[in-house]
Every structure is written in C-alpha cells, then in structure tokens.
Amino acid sequence: MIASVLTVALLLAADAKTVTIRDLVKQGSTSIPQIEPFLNDPEASIRHEAVKGIVELGTSASLAPLVKATADNDPEIQIHATDGLVNFYLPGYIKTGISGAVIKVGTSIKSRFADVNDQVIDGYVEVRPDVIAAIGKIAANGASLDARANACRALGILRARAGVPDLLAALSTKDSTVLYEALKAFEKIRDPKVAPSIGYLIKDLNDRVQLMAIETAGVLANRESLPTLREALQTARSIKVQRAALSAIGKIPDPASRDLFEHYLKDKDADLRGDAAEGFARLKDPKDFERIERAYAEENKPSAKLGFAFAAVALGRLDLGPNTPLRYLVSELKSKFYSGVAQGYLIELLRQQKIREAVYPVLSEARKEEKIQLAQIFGVSGEADTVKWLEVLQADPNGEVKNEAVRAMSTLKARLPR
C-alpha cells in the first residue's frame, strides 16, 4: 500500500514538473535559466523534457545547457542534445535527425540511420569549440552505439575538423553503423591526414561500410590505398563495389591506373564507363582528348555521358554551343536524377579560372534551377573573380535564386583571403 502511494506521488510530481517545463517554454528563451536546473533531475523523463524544451527555444542561450546535457548518462538524452546542437547551426535538422525516431517510435532508430546523410552546414558558419568537444566525447564513448553513431553524423554535418581524433576513436568499435557514420564524417570534413587510418575498412565484410570506406578513400585522394582499391575492384562482391572502387581509383591520378580505365571505357555498364572517363580526366593527358570527345558524342546513357563530358571539359573543351560537354553539364543541374553528379563535376572543374570564365556567360540564359546550383558551386569553387557574378545573381528577380546567391556570397567571402 505504502509503495503504491509513493508511486502515485512520484508520478504526480513528475507530471507537475513536465507541466512546469512546458509552461516555461511558452514564455520564450528568457526562461532557459529556469529550465536548466531540470537537467539535474533524478528522473530521466524530466531531464528529457527539459532538453526538448531547450532545443525548441533554439537560441544561442540554448547551447551551454545542451552541451551540459550531452554528458547525461541516458543515451536518448545524449541523442536529443546532439541533434539540438546541430539544429542551432543547421535550422530544421531536429525534424529529420535521429532524435525524431527516438521520440516518436523508439525502436525505429536503425531505419533512420539508413536515411541519406548528405547534410552539411554552410562554409561560413563557425561552430563553438565546446560544442564540437561535447559531441566528440559522445562519438568516442557515448552511452550507446546509437548515440555514438549519431554523434559521428553530427560531427560530419558540422565539418568538425577538431572532432577528428574522436572520430578516429569511434573506429575502435565493430558496430557497422558507427563505422559508416564515422567514415561519412571523414568524407565531409576532408582531412587527408586521416586517410591511412581508414584503409583497412576497404576490405570490411559489411557492404555498406566497405562502400563508404572506398568512397572516402577516393575523396581523400589516399594514394596509399590504391593497391587495396585495385584489389577491391578485382574481387568485388557486387557491381556497386566495382563502381565505387573504379570511381575512387579515378580520383587518385596515377598513370599505372591507365590500363584499368582502358578496360572499363567500353564496359557494358554505363556507370563504369563514366567512372573510367573520370580517370582519364584526372590523368590530364592531351592525347586522350579526341577519343573522349568521340565517346561523349556517341554515348546515350546519362551516367556515362556526364563522365565523358567532365573528361572532355577537363581536357580542354570549353565552348558553350548546343550539346557541347560544358553546356551539357550545366543543363543537367536541373535533372531530377543527375543534378548531384553534374554539380560534383562542376565543383571540381570550376576551381580552374579558365573554366569558371567559360561558364559565367551561361548566367544570362540559365534557368532558375541552373542559377541556384551554379550559385552554390560558385560559393564552393569560386575565387575573387566570382564575386561580381554572384552580385548579378543577388539581383535576380527570382527570390530563390537571390537567397541562394546571398548564401553563396557568404561562403565565398569566408574562403577568400582577408
């Protein structure tokens, strides 16, 4: 009887605290100091409610309490605090982050980790060091594997180079989800020094981890991984592994890979033909120009034609007439299925001033979707000569184009020497 009375009393007390927290949230961000003490409550549900409230308020005053909450020993609280911190720097993330699965369904978190993970903050956004340190501790030694995987994902989204040591520590686990998220984070952060530490995962028995390790080795241009990548290509368990391995090899220019590119240039698989073309593009041998241009003209499959277009432009074809390789790359920016591929190629190509100057005239006739993505590309790959062209896009009558150009200008100016 006494135990039942105590249980009811505790439930009533918890309900009262929940109501108090929710009432405080309604008062706005000035109530954060009054909510913060609930982060010390012995009842996890109350601490969780407090974290949710602080995340919802979402101002800079939320950061310190959320950093504190990352040290909680409850994995769901760690996950929600992590997502709340990311949400401050990437507004709207909390709606799609892993914490949404924890709150709504509880057991569906694994499926949420299978979602596409391609989000990153804009290049001009600066993240507080204590935020990175707090999330890094969870990545290295969180209260659960889900919390660790989520923290790895967060470090990638925040481009947290200072979190690299914690991501390397996360690799000590055998959990495939943690390994995948850590590898994806390395790909986003792009610190080439980590490449030798992940080479062994190119042989991982988990297909998803192996594919991510192969892709990351290519993005980081890890020359030491070339023998392992060639072995992965030859012993591939699936066409996906073949494609990933050849693509990665193509990102690491080495004349010794020429025979591989020759072999796959006329393969029946369109993606492999495109990957082989990428390899020739980065070898930058003028003798390959005519054959690449001929292959571009004859190719009908978009995944291969984009690769041939990339190679043709890289080897010097810069005119913008109808159906030319450069114009084709720009036009595919509005493609439902291939815009990401075209954007990736143009990001790499437009790092060269002569190719940027060849593309600028497109703006006078480009469609809205093309202008939006070109603005993004200019922000990432442009230099001082790009500023006046982003100013043109900032004056565009379309609001979406104008907004993207403003963001891109901020990204560009953060990159330019001061």
C-alpha positions, -999 to +999 in steps of 0.1 A: +000+000+000+028+024+010+047+016-022+016+023-043+011+056-026+047+066-032+045+056-069+014+077-074+031+106-056+062+103-078+041+102-109+021+133-098+054+151-091+068+142-125+036+154-142+038+187-123+074+191-134+066+184-170+038+209-170+061+235-154+088+229-181+062+232-209+048+264-193+083+279-192+090+270-228+059+291-237+075+321-221+103+321-246+141+320-244+144+341-213+131+311-194+161+289-203+179+296-170+147+283-151+145+252-173+182+243-170+180+231-134+157+203-145+187+188-164+198+176-130+166+159-121+169+122-110+141+112-133+153+107-169+119+116-184+121+150-167+157+156-180+145+146-214+116+170-213+140+198-203+163+191-232+133+191-256+122+224-243+156+240-246+160+227-281+126+241-291+137+275-278+167+272-300+187+304-293+224+308-286+214+307-249+204+271-255+240+260-264+255+258-230+227+238-214+227+214-244+264+210-241+258+201-204+231+176-214+255+157-237+272+145-206+239+128-194+242+090-190+209+084-208+215+077-245+182+092-257+191+125-239+226+124-255+210+119-289+184+147-285+210+171-271+233+164-300+206+169-326+196+201-308+232+215-310+233+206-348+198+222-352+212+256-340+238+256-368+215+239-394+179+251-386+153+224-392+176+195-386+158+184-354+128+174-376+148+150-396+176+140-372+179+107-354+162+120-323+129+122-342+129+084-344+137+080-307+109+103-296+081+091-319+088+054-323+117+044-301+126+012-320+128+027-355+162+044-349+181+019-370+160+026-401+165+063-396+203+057-398+197+043-433+184+077-445+206+097-469+232+115-450+244+144-471+237+175-450+265+199-441+265+234-427+274+263-449+311+270-452+309+304-435+292+290-403+316+288-373+308+262-346+318+268-310+347+246-299+329+234-268+300+221-290+324+201-311+342+188-280+309+177-263+297+159-294+331+144-299+330+128-264+298+110-273+313+098-307+342+083-288+325+070-258+287+076-258+261+059-236+250+037-265+261+027-300+232+047-314+243+078-295+279+073-308+267+069-344+245+099-341+274+120-328+296+109-356+270+120-381+267+154-363+305+160-365+303+154-402+274+178-406+293+204-386+325+198-407+342+195-373+379+190-381+386+194-343+365+163-338+387+141-360+405+125-330+372+114-315+360+101-349+392+080-351+385+067-316+350+057-328+366+034-353+376+011-324+340-003-324+329-032-346+294-017-350+288-011-387+265+019-381+291+037-361+318+028-386+297+040-415+288+073-399+324+080-389+336+073-424+309+096-438+320+123-414+356+120-426+344+124-462+326+156-453+355+170-432+381+161-458+412+160-437+436+139-458+457+131-428+431+105-416+433+085-448+459+060-437+438+052-406+408+040-426+424+020-454+417-013-437+380-007-439+381-010-477+381-048-471+353-047-445+328-075-448+298-052-443+289-040-478+277-005-466+309+001-446+331-012-474+314+011-499+317+041-476+354+033-470+361+031-507+343+063-514+361+081-486+395+069-497+388+084-531+375+117-518+406+120-496+428+110-526+447+085-504+474+073-528+485+046-502+451+030-507+454+024-545+466-012-542+438-021-519+413-003-541+425-022-572+421-054-552+386-044-542+378-037-579+390-071-590+374-091-561+342-070-559+312-089-545+288-066-563+285-041-592+282-014-565+316-022-551+330-023-586+317+011-594+328+026-561+363+012-564+368+024-600+354+058-591+378+061-562+408+050-583+398+076-608+400+103-581+437+095-574+456+103-606+482+076-613+495+066-648+496+030-635+458+030-635+455+038-672+451+001-682+421-001-658+405+029-674+411+015-708+395-018-698+363-002-685+359+026-710+337+004-732+322-017-705+285-027-708+278-009-675+272+028-681+284+038-646+317+020-651+322+038-684+316+071-667+340+062-639+367+053-664+362+086-682+367+104-648+400+086-645+412+098-679+400+133-670+423+135-640+453+120-658+451+151-679+469+136-709+461+157-741+464+125-762+432+113-747+411+143-758+399+130-792+388+096-780+370+112-751+352+137-773+342+109-797+329+088-768+309+118-755+292+122-789+284+085-792+272+080-756+234+079-748+233+069-711+234+100-688+256+084-661+283+077-687+277+108-708+282+130-678+316+113-671+327+119-707+315+155-706+335+160-674+366+145-690+362+165-722+360+198-703+389+188-681+409+181-712+402+215-727+368+216-745+353+248-730+329+262-756+292+266-748+275+258-781+244+235-782+252+199-770+288+208-760+302+190-730+303+221-708+267+231-717+255+196-711+270+196-675+252+228-668+219+217-682+220+185-661+219+207-630+182+207-634+179+170-638+158+151-613+182+122-612+216+135-622+219+171-608+241+159-579+265+142-603+267+173-626+271+196-596+300+175-582+318+176-616+313+213-619+325+220-584+358+203-593+361+219-628+353+254-617+383+255-594+401+264-625+398+301-635+396+294-673+367+271-668+349+295-645+353+322-671+338+299-697+308+292-675+300+328-664+282+337-697+257+309-691+240+331-664+224+353-690+202+324-703+203+299-674+170+286-659+161+290-622+174+256-612+207+261-630+212+295-614+205+282-579+230+253-583+256+275-600+254+299-571+261+270-548+291+259-569+305+295-571+304+297-534+324+265-530+348+268-560+349+305-569+376+330-562+378+368-563+368+368-599+334+352-590+322+380-567+308+402-595+289+372-609+273+363-576+263+400-573+245+395-606+226+365-591+219+385-560+200+410-582+180+382-599+142+388-598+136+352-586+136+351-548+151+316-545+180+325-568+186+357-549+186+339-515+210+312-527+233+338-541+234+356-508+244+324-490+269+316-517+285+350-513+289+345-476+305+311-482+328+325-509+339+355-488+347+332-458+371+313-481+388+343-497+420+357-482+413+386-459 
